[in-house]
Amino acid sequence: MKDAAPKTIYLADYQPFGWRVEDVHLTFRLAPDATRVLSRIRFVPTTGGEFFLHGEKLKLISASIDGGPAEVTQTDEGLTCPVPDAPFTWEAEVEIDPIANKALEGLYMSNGMYCTQCEAEGFRKITFYPDRPDVMSVFTVRIEGDEPVKLSNGNPVAKGEGFAEWHDPWPKPAYLFALVAGDLVNHPGSFTTKSGKEIELNIWVRPGDEGKCAFGMQALKESMKWDEDVYGREYDLDIFNIVAVDDFNMGAMENKGLNIFNSSCVLASPETSTDMNFERIEAIIAHEYFHNWTGNRITCRDWFQLCLKEGLTVYRDSQFTSDMRSAPVKRIDDVIALRARQFPEDQGPLSHPVRPESFQEINNFYTATVYEKGAEVIGMLKRLVGDAAYARALDLYFERHDGDAATIEDWLKVFEDTTGRDLTQFKRWYSQSGTPRVTVAEDWADGTYTLTFKQMTPPTPGQPEKLPQVLPIAVGLLSPNGDEVVPTTVLEMTEAEQSFTFDGLSAKPIPSILREFSAPVVLDRVVSREERAFLLAHDTDAFNRWEASRDLARDCLVAMVRDGAGPDTLWLDGLREVLRDESQDPAFRALMLQGPSQSEIAQVLADTGSTPDPMAIWQANETLLDTMADRWADLLPSLAAEAAVTEPYAPNAEQSGKRSLGTAVMALQRRLDSGANAQAVFDHADNMTLQLSALANLLRAGRGTEALKQFETQWQDDRLVMDKWFGLQISAAHPDEVVAVTEALTRHPAFDMTNPNRFRAVFGALAGHHAGFHRPEGYALLADWLIKLDPLNPQTTARMSTAFQTWRRYDSARQAAAKAALERIAATPGLSRDTSEMVTRILAS
């Protein structure tokens, strides 16, 4: 029988909690299937009202108020009871079952280790409490048990036989509570703040993983220094702990002073981690550390304000990576991710504003719109006000709201107060969903060049009418000989249609529009192949140079699929010149070799009135890559030689860039030599970047059977490397074999559906294989496993269900199969509210 219809929560209905929580004392008596949690909480009335504490799946042992019995009424969602109209102390004892908790929310066990995950609403599965982000308090925690390591938030204050006590002096909401206990070893370090305070640092791991912590520790120290240098933020406790956990629904969690990380996001070594793994770890460690101020010291008033902490912190970690590595490459990478994840979200049934107006299950709003688009909004705001004003506004934000649970209105107000600007219209970026589409017309007469922009945002669910947005459009102008005659200028567009003029020009210029992707929009401009080739050759903006090449590749693939055209030699010749230019960053040249995704081509075809055929798109892509390899056969050896790294492995920007170019070249060479070079690389690889890339090429060349067995034998005891082994076999498979390969891997002894990393490795690879997934058997297989997973882990199930969000753009047979799969999920008895909300929204599109 299905759960009752989920309740919809509305931003407009926000009411503050009627009591202030002065302090919280928690005692945990750990036992795998019967942990006792004793709470002592001091409440002080403010507005009063009905006294309600959240609590789910808790066995209440006792409850008292000021030492006397409490008259409790308990439901599945929490409890109510009469309370004094004066300050009082609430005490309760509950029992919970960590080992049975496969949802990985609240307190659970991961291979014998106790661990918590409380964001967004997991604390209510630990004890009765007002589990909402605007209720902040000081926590003191005592942990009792036989585990040798017992950690919680804040600073250690006492330790003895069988117990440890922690005190966090900084008020925090319950979602930032954390506890870890188990057999762990630490990789120690230290950091001295600008004010001279010595901070103890630790990365805690299972025995055997100590050798994979050094990079994470260095990334943490660099993050701490960067936040001091760029934002003026010092760390505020005596100790900072990170713990690596194997079973974790997300990447990491910023709990105050005790960050809990998915093992894949902190453990790294050259032998087991790729360059991309290293860069991702560096960024995630920075992200969670930066939350100490943008998320912890200043948190969000309610979950509708989630973008306040996440959008800002994503923007900050992007700044950090840009400073640590290549700023142009980072910007391009961010846009690739935005277009791959957030644009489809904006254009489909799951579209929602950066700050949603309502939700049924908050876990479903940890989305690309909240995170990545939220970060884009911060970037636009900084671009509009300038670097100096942005810095002053952030200083005021930290000064004014330290210790607060803040709102988007609070955030924008500091910019208005600092700059004198009226940001009323800019606020639409937080309330209006969808991706604006911008068209451009140009006029040239008597030395004056005019650009006229029109903006339009298509209707989205619940928002049929759209108002004009504030758009910072960065523009540069090039002369016909390639010189830049107008450097980058930010045009501030506020109307539905608006013109901008440039005077005193001697010849009609070639415009470079939306430099650095200055606003998250779709730019609709009719541009000739020749003009795109000109920009590819001459544009001084790295992003737009890449964009010109990408647009040529996109148009080429669309023409090949729709019209049966051949590859575009104008583009291929222009790209060849970029690849030959040794002054260009190897990482940038590697990005130039990445064409549009097959899903993106499908969307372009759908937008232009054609029904996309995933197999036809795949075949066109293969033909284009074969042509690139043939046409550049003479160039590839020299590129490979230039990209070779002879020094000992280091995951730095210089070496990583060379390897990215080298592996891109290897993929093209495989099409000429049937994988002979890839076999040589595999046989001699001393790092995972080269070994995994070579294995992928061998599989795609049809000669990877022995290498695959060798890889499994070598790495069968390393769970994170085996995740790569699982996913690679699916992503490298021929579309006709993808479903069969996936099914076979689910029968492998090492497949564990309860481990989110392993489940995502398999079914994330299935969903990501465009031509392999978008077929009836692909839809059916994913639906089968989502139905199996939902009772155990609703969060992972709901997030994986988004693979179906583009189902309506395909042909009627695929639509029917996808709809049947979705309806089968929706009809599952007892379906979680997480998955039910997502599937219902996707079906309603």
N, C-alpha and C positions, 0 to 999 in steps of 0.2 A: 504494500500500500504506500502511495506517495506521501511525502511530508505535506503538511498544510501549506497553502499558498504563502510564499515568502512575503514578509512585510517590506514595503518600500519606505525608505528613509529620505527625507527631504531637507535640503539646506535651509529652506525658509522656515522650517520648524525648530531650528536650534534653540535650546534653552539651557542655561548654565546649570550645573549640578548645585543643589541647594545647600551643600555643606563644604567647608574647607577641610582638607585632610592635612593635619599638622605634622604627623609622623607615622611611619609604618614600621612595625617590627615583625619579622617573619622567622619562624623556625622550621627547618625541613629535617625530618627524620626519615632518611632515605631507605627505601626497600623497593626492589624491582616491581612488585605487583601490589604493594600496599604502602606507598609513601604517605606519611602524615605531615600535613602543613598546618602549623599553628600561627594565627595572625593576631596581632594586637595593634589596633588602629585608633588614633585619636581624631575625632570629628568635631568640628566647630560649625554651628549653623550660620548660614548667610541668608539665603532666601527661604530655606526650608522646603516644605512640600512632602510628597510621598518619598519615603526613604527606600530606595531600591539599590541592591548590589547585584552586579552581574555574576553569574556562576553557572557553568555547564559541565555536566558529567562529573559532578562532585558528590561524594558521599559525606553528608554533614554528620559529624560526631557530636559536636556541641556548639552552642552559641550563647554569648552573654553580653550584657550591657552594664558597664560599671559594676561588674562582679555578680550581677543577678541574671537569672535566666531570661533570654530574649524570646518573645512570642513571634516565631518565624512562620511565614507562609512561603513555601518553596515551590517553584515551577521549574520547567526544563531550562529556562533562561536566567533564573536567578532567584532572589528572595526579597521579600518586603517584611517590615516589622515596625511597630510603634517605637519611637525614639524620643528622648527628652528634648525639650525646647531650650537646650543649653549644651555646652560642651560635654561630650561623653566618650568613653572608651569602649570600643567594640572588640570582642575577642571571639574567635571561632577556631575550631579544629575540624579539618576535613581529611578525607582519604582519597587518593587518586592512584591510578594504575599506569605507571609510565611505560611498562614493557608492552602493554596492549595498545599503546597510542601510536598507530601507524600513520595518522594524519600529520604527524610531526608539527603539531601546534601545542603550546603549553609545555609541560614537562614530559619528555619522552626519553627513550633509550636508543642509542646508536651503537650497536656492537659492544654492549656492556658499559657504555659511558652515559651518564645522565647529562641531558642537554635541554635547553629551553629555546623556544621561538615564540615570542609574544606579540610581534607586530603582524596583523593589526589588532586582532582581538583574541589573542591566545592566553592572556593572563587570567581571564575568567575561567579557564580550565585548570587553574592552579589553586585559586582560592576565591572567596567571595569579595568583590571589590567594585568600586565605580570605574569600570574598565573603559575609560574614554580619555583622549589625549589632553583635554583641558584640565584634568584633575592631576595636579603635580604635588609631589611630596618627597620628603627625605626618607630614605630607606635604610634600615639596619637589618642584616640577615645573618642568621646562625644556621650552619649546615652540619648535621650530625650523620655519621656513617663511617664505614670502613675504608672508603676510597682514599687513596693516598693524596690526591689533589682535589681541593674543594675551592671553587672560585665563584665570586659574585661581583656585583658592581661596586665601584668606589675603591676605598683603601682598606687593606687588611688591618684589623684592630685587635684580634686575639686568635690564638691557635693553641690547640692542645691535643691530647690523645682522643681521637675520634670526633673532633669538631674543628670548625673554623668560623670566624665571625668577620663580617665586612660591613663597612659603613660608607654610604655615599652622601656627602654633605650637600650635593647639588640637587635641588628638587627636580623630579622627573615624573613623567607619566608612566603608567604601568607597562605600556608596550615596550619600554626601554629596559625593563627588568631582565636580568640574565642570571643563570646558574649553570655551572658545569662541574661535574664530579666524576673522577675516574682515574685509571692508571695512565698518567700522562707524563711526558718529559718536556722540559722547556729548552728553547733556544734563546738564551738571554742577550740583552743589549741594554744600552742606555742612551739618553739624549739630554743635552743641556740646553735649556730654553734661553731666550735672549736675556731674560732677567736673572739668569744664573742658577735656576732651579734644576737639580738633577732628577730625571725621570727614569724609573726602572721600566724596562721593556721586556716582554716575553712573548714568544710564540709557542703555544702548547700543542703538542702532537702526540700521536701514539708512538710507543717505542718502535724504532725502525725507520721513522720518517724524519729523524733529526737532520739528516743530510739534505733535506729539501726546504730548509727555512731561511737560508742566508739571503737569498734575493728578496724575500718578503720583508725581512728585517731592514734591509737597505732601503727598500721602497717606503717603509714606514718612516724611517728617519728623514728621507728626502721630502716626504709629505709634510712632516712636522715643520721642517725648515721652510718649505715653500709657503705654508699657511702663515707663518710668522712674517716672511719677507713680503708677500703679496697682499695679504689681508690683515696683517697685524694681529693675528690670533695665536695666543700661546695656549699650551695644554694646561689643564687646571687640576689634575690629580697627581698623586705621588707615583702612580703605577699605571701602565697601559698594557693590557693583556689581549692577545688574539688566540683563539682556539680553533683548530681545524677539526671539522666534523664530517664524517662520511655521508650521513643521511641528513639532507637539508633541502628544503623546498626552493630556496632562493640562492643567490650568489653569496650574500653575506648580510650581517645585521650589525647596526651601529650602537648596540647597547652601551650605555655609559661606562667607559673604562674597561669593558669586557666585550670586545667584538667577537662574534661567533661567525666563522667562515665555513662555507662549503669547502671541503678539502681541495677541490679543483681550482679554487680561487686564491689559494695561498701556497700550496706545496709546489715546488718547482726545482728541476735540475736539468742540465743540458741533455742528459740521456733520455729523460722521460717527458720533457715539455718542449713544445714548439715555441718559436719566436712569438707567435700570436698569443700563446699561453702566458709567456712572460709579460708582454705588454698589457694583457688583460688583467693579470694579477697586480701589476703596478698601478693600473687605473682603479681597480676595485679597492685595494688597500687605501689609496688616496681618497676615494669616494667615502668610504666608511669613516676614515679619520676626519675628513672635513665636516662630516655630520656632527662632530662634537660641538660645533657652534651653530651650523645651519641645520638644525634638526633636534639637537639635544638641549643646549643652552637656550635656544629659541626653537620651540616646537610648534606644531600646528594646533589651532583651537579645536578643530574637528577634522574628520577624515575627508571632507570636501576640500580642505586646504592642503591635501597631500602634496600637490605640486609646489607648494611654498617651500617645503624642505627638499623634495626630490628634484624638481626642476633646477633650483638654485645650486644644489650640490652636484648634479650632473654637469651643469655649466662650469662649475669650479674644477671638477676633475678633468673636463676637456681642456680647460686652460692649462692645468698641470701637465697633461700629456703633451700638449703643444709645446710647452717650455722644455720638457724633458727630451722630446723627440723632434719630429718635423711638423711645424705648424700647418703648412699646406696639405701634407699627407693626412694629418689628423682631421682637418676640416673636410677633406674629400671622404675619408672613411665615415665620418659622422653623417654626411649627407647620404652616402650609400645606405647606411643603416636606417636613416629616417625614411627614405623612399621605399625601402624594402619592408619596413614594419609599420611605420606610422601613417604613411600616405594611404595604404590599403585600409587601415583602420578608419581613417577619416572618410574614405569613399564608400564604406560598407555599412553593414547593419550594426556594427559595434562602435560607430562614430559617437563621440561624446566630447564636450568641451574640456579644455585643460583643467578647469574646475567644474566638475559635474554638478548638476542641480539635484540629482537623486541617485540612489543605488539601493539594491537589495542585499548584495553581498560585497563588502568593501574589498575583499581579496581580488575581485574581478577588475578592480580599477588600478591595479599596479601595471599600468599599460604604457605603451610607447607614447601615447598622447600625453599622459601625465609626466613621464620622465623626459623623453627626447624632445617632444614639442614644447614641454615646459621649459627646457633648457634653451631652445631656440627663442622663446619669448624673452628670456633674460638677456640673451645676446642681442636681440633687437633693441631692447631698452638701453643697454650699454652703448650700442652704436648711435642711438638717437641723442643721448645726453652727453656722450663723450667720456673718455677714460677718467679724467679728473673728477667730474661730477659723479660718476659711478662710484669712485672710491670714497668721496665724501658721503654719499648716500648710504653706502654700506657701513661706514663708521657710525653714522647716526642710527642705522637699523640695529646694530649691536648695542649701542649705548641705550637706546630707547626701549628695546624689547628683550634685553637679557633677562632670562627667567620667566618669560611670557609664553603663553600659547597664542600665537598670532594668526592673523588672517591676511588674505591677499590685499584687502583694503589697507591694513597696517603697512604692508610692504610698499605699495604704491605711494602711500602718504609720505614716506621718508624721501622719495624722489621728488614729489611735488614740493615739499618743504625745502629741499636742498636746491632745486633748480628753478622753482617758480613756474614750472610747466603744469598745464592742466592735462592729466592723464585719463580723463573720463573716456575718451574714445579708445585710447590704447587698451583700456581694461576689457574691451570686447574680445581681445585675444584669450582672455580667461573664461569668457562666458559663451562664446560663439564657436560651434564646432565646424568642422570641414576645412578643406584646403582651398584658399583663394586661388583663382585662376586669373592671370594677368595677361592681357593682350597689349601689343605695342604697334603703333603706327609712327612713321617718321616723315619729316618734311624738310626739304633743303631749298633755300632761296637766298641769294645775295649775302653769302657768308654766315647765314643764321641757320642753325640746325635745330629742329624741334622734335622732341619725343613726346608722343601722347600715349598715356597708359589708361587702360580701363581695367577695373577689377570686378570680379563677380565670384561669389562663393556659392556652389550648388547647394540645393536643399539637402538636409541630413535628417535622420529620424528625430521628430519632435521640433525641428527648426526649419520650417519651409521658407521663411523669409530671412534674408541676411542683410546686414548693414555694412557700409564700407569700413574697412580696417585701416589702421595706421601702418603703412608699409615703408620701411627704409629700403630704398632701391639704390644700391651702389653701382655707379656707372662710370666707365672710362671711355674715352674716344681715341681711336687710332687713325692716323693718316693713311692714305692709300699705299704708301711705301712701308708701313708697319711701325712708324714712330708714334709714340703716345703724345697726342696734342692736348688732351685734357686728362689729367690724372684722376684717380678714383675720387668721385664726388657722391655724397649721399643725398639723394633726392627723397624728400619726405612726402609721400603720397597720403592724402587723407580723404579724397573725394572718390566717387565712383568713376569719374573720368577727370584726368588732370594732365596738363601739358607743361613741359619744361624746355627752355630754350638755351642754346649756347651760341654766343655771338663771336664775330671776329675770326672765323675760320677761313682758310684759303682754299680748301677743297672739301668736298663732301666726306665726312668721316665714316669709319666703320665702328659701330657701337659695341662695346663690351658691357653687357647688362647683367645685373644681379651678381656682381663680383663677390667672391667669397660666400656665395649663396646668402646674401644679406637678409633675406626673409624667406620663411618656409612656404613658398608658393609654387604653383605650376606656371611656368612662363610659356605662353602660347604666342609664338612669333614665327611668321613664315620667313625662313632664312634659306638662301640657296646653298647648295653643296659647296660652291666656290667660296662663299663668305665663311662658312664653317671651316673650310680648309685654311683660309687666310687666318682666322683666329687660332686655329691649331698651330699654325706656324709662328704667329707674331704676338699673340696676346701676352701681356706682362703679368696678368693675374693667373696664378697657377690653377685655381679652381676653374675659371672659365676656359682655360686652355684644355683642361681635362674634359670639361663639359662639351666643348666643341667636338672632341674626338668621340665622346660617348654618344652624342646626338647623331653623328655620322654613322656610328655602328648601329644605333637603334633604327635609324631610317633604312639602313642597308638590310638589316634582318627583317624588318617589317615588309620591305619590298620583296625579299626572297620568299617569305612565307605567303604573302598575299598575291603577288604578281608573278612569281616564278623568276624573278630577276637574279642576276649573278652578283657576286661580291663587288663592292664599290672600290675600284682601283684608285680613285682620287684620294679616298680616305686612307687606303692601305699605304699608298706612297707617302702621304703626309705623316702618317704615324711612323713609318720607317725612319724618317728624318729625326723625329723626336727620340726614337730608340737609339739612334746612332750618336746622339749628342751626349758626350761623356761629362759635360758640365752639369747635366741634370741629375738630381738625386736618384739613385737606383730605385729607391722605394717609390718615387713618383713615376718612373718609367714602368715599374711593375704594375702600378695602378692603371696606367694607360693601356696595358694589355688586358685588363679585365673589362669585358663587354657588359652590356646590360644583362640583368638576370632574365631567365626565360619567363618568370612570372611577370616581370615588367613588360616584356614584349606582348604577353597575353593581354595585359591591361591596355596597352596602346591600341592593339587590334580591337578590343572591345569598345574603347572610347571612340574609335573611328568607324564603328558600324560593322565590323567583321567579327565573326564568332571564332575565337581562338581554338586551334587544334594543338594540344600539347605535344603530340608526336611530330607534327610538322614543324613546330618551333624548335624542338630538339634537333631534328634533322638539319634544319637551316643553320643552327648554331654549329653543328658538327662540320657541315660543309664549309662554313666560313673559317673555322679554325684550321681545317685541312688546307684551305687556300692560303691562310696566313703563313703556315709552316712551309708550304711549297714556295711561296713568293719570297720569303726571307731566308731560304735555306743557306744562302751564302753569308748572311749576317749573324745567324744564331751562334755559330762557334765563337766568334769574337765577343758576343755578348756574354756567353757562358764563361769565357776566360776572364772578362772584366769583373764578373760577379763572383768569381771564386774567392773564398776566404782562406788564407793560409795560416793566419794567427790562431792561437787557441780560442775555443768558442767563448764568446761573450754575448749576452743578450742586449747589447747596446744598439742605438739607432743606426750606426754606421754598418755594423755587421748584419743586422737584421734586414736593412735595406738591400744589401747585396744578395743575401740569401733569397729574399722575396723575388728579386729579379731573376736569380739563377733558377729557382724552382718554376717560375713562369716560363722561362726558356726551355727547361726540361720537358714541360708539358707539350710544347710545340715540337721539340725534337722527337718525342715519342711517336708522333704521327709520321715521322720520316724513317725512323730506324726500328720501329715495332718494339720499342722499349729497351733496346740494347744498352743505351746510356743509362737509363733508369736502373737497370740491373747492376751496372757497375757502381752507381752511386749507392744503391741499397747494400751491396756487398761490403762497402768501405765506410759507410756513414758512421760518424762518431757522435751524432746528435740527433734528437728526435725530429727536428725540422726537416732534415734531409732524408732520414729513414722513412718517415711517414709519407712525404711527398713522393719519394721513389716507389714506395709500395702502392700508392694510389695510381701512379702511372703504369705500373706493372699490371695491376688489376684491369685498368682500362684497355691495356694492350692485349688482354687475354692470356697473359703468361705469368700471373701472380699466384698460382696455387701453392707452389713450394715456398715462396716468400711469405705468404700469409700464414702457413703452418709454422715457419721459422719464427715469425714475429710473435705468434701466440705462445710458442714454447718459451721464447725469451722473456715475455712480459706477462705470463699468465698469473703471476702473483702480485702484480701491480694493478690495483683496481682502476686507477685513473688512466693508465695507458690502455687497459682493456676496454674502457669506454671508447677510446679512439678506434680500436680494432673493430668493435661492433659497428660503430657509425660509418666507418670508411667503406665497409663491404657494401652497404646499402647505397651510399652516395656515389660510389664508383660503378655501380651495376648498370647494365643496359636497362632501359625503361621496361622492356618486356619481362625482365627477371627480378625487378625490384621487390614485388610483393612476395614472390617465392623465397627470395633471399631473406627478407624480413621474417617471414613465418619460420624459416629454418633457424634463424638466430634466436627466436623466442623459445626454441626447444633446447638451446645450448645450456649446459649445466651452470654456466656463469651468468646467465640472464636472471635478473632479480627485479621483478616489477615493483617491489616495495622500495627500492632504492631510486630516488628521483633522477640521479645522474645516469644510471643505466637505462631507465625507461626513456629518458629524453634522448640518450645516445641512439637508441633504436628507432623510436617513433618520431623523434625530431628529424632524423635523417630521412625517414619515409616521407613525412610531410614536406620536407625541403626538396625532395626530388620531384620536380614539377611534372615531368612526363610519366614518371612511375607512380605517383600518388593519384593524379587526376584521371582515374579510371574506376569503374565500379568495384573491382576487387580491392583497390587501394582504399576507397572509402569504407568498404565493409570491414576490412581488417582493422583499421584504426578504430572504428566504432566498437568492434568486438572488445578491444583492449581497454578502451575508455570505460566501457560498461563494467569490466572487471576491476579496474583501478578505482573507480569512484567511491565505493564503500570504504576503501582504505585511505585514499588521499584525494579528497575533493579539490584541493588547490591545484595540484599538478594536472588533474583531469580537466578542470575548467580551462586552464591555460592552453592545454594541448588541443582542446576543441576548437580553438580559433583557426586551426588549419582549414576548417570548412568555410571560412567567412567569405571567400570569393566564389562560392559554388554557382552563383547565378550568371556568371559571365561565360559559362561554357555551353555546349550544345545540349539539346533536350535530353538525350540519353544520359549524359553525365549529370545533369540537373536532377533527373529522376532518381538516379542511384545515390547521389549525395543527400537528397531530401529523404529517401528511405532510410539511409544510415542515421541521419539526424533525428528522424521521428522515432527510430528504434531506441536511440539513446534517451530521448525525451520521455518515452513510455516506460522506461525502466522503473520497477517498483523501488521506492525509497531513494530515488535520485537526490543527491545533495542539492542544496539551494545554490551552491557555487556553480555547479554544472548546469542545473536547470535554468538559471538566469541566462547563461551564455548561449545555450542551445536554443532557448526560446527566442532570444534576440536575433540569432543567426537565421532561424527558420522564418521569422517575421519579415525578413528583408524583401 
